[in-house]
Amino acid sequence: MQTELLYNKAFYVYAEPNMRAYFEAYKFQGDYRLRQIFVKTLQDHCKKYLHRGWLVVVIPVDEQTLATRGFDQVVGFLPDIPKKMYLYHLKKFDRCPQSHKSRQERLATPQPFGYCGPADLERKNILLVDDIYTTGSTLYHARELLLAHNCGCVRSVTLAR
């Protein structure tokens, strides 16, 4: 994995009780209506990058979670943003959700993603979007794949950190 730091913009602190309660209701209890609270915040930020020619790439939810939850929580925040779905989760039958892992287990996670975008990203800059930044390993793995396909600068934005 890359050792260069990844620039990430986070709007809120995940450890705050209200933010934890929000994610519990939105992601884990599946209240899709709650996405509307933060749609404007994340979309406005992404639009700044789009206007400068950046591509917006969403960190995907795995197929099992999507089937159980019924929606992708990050895609739900960006209804009006053109998104590139260049990443997908590699199939792992013993996959443990990130939320159930310790910090050390998260950092030791092997590359969870496959890539399905253009073979050459032609040095285009990428804004990665995810919901929560904890250790950053998810975003670093995504950046590693994008860099392998000749992207330019990679930054990220998350709702909370």
QUIKA-V475455 format. One line per field, one symbol per residue. ss: DSSP state (H for helix, E for strand, L for the rest). phi: phi as a letter, one per 40 degrees, with the letter a starting at -180 (. if undefined). burial: 1 if it has 9 or more other ideal C-beta (glycine too) atoms within 8 Angstrom, else 0. Layout:
ss=???
phi=???
burial=???
This chain:
ss=LLLLLLLEEEEELLLLHHHHHHHHHHHHLLLHHHHHHHHHHHHHHHHHHHLLLLEEEELLLLHHHHHHHLLLHHHHLLLLLLLELLEEELLLLLLLLHHHLLHHHHHLLLLLEEELLLLLLLLLLEEEEEEELLLLHHHHHHHHHHHHLLLLLEEEEEEEL
phi=.ccccccbbbcbccccdccccdcdccccbgccccccdbdcdccccccdcdccgccbbcccccdccccccgacccdccbcbbcbbbcbacccbcbcbddccbcdcccccccdcbbbbcccbcfgccbbcbbcbbbcgcccccccdccccbgcccbbabbcba
burial=00000101111101000011011111100101011001101110111011000111111110001100101111111100101110111000000000001000110010011010100010011111111111011111111111101010011111111
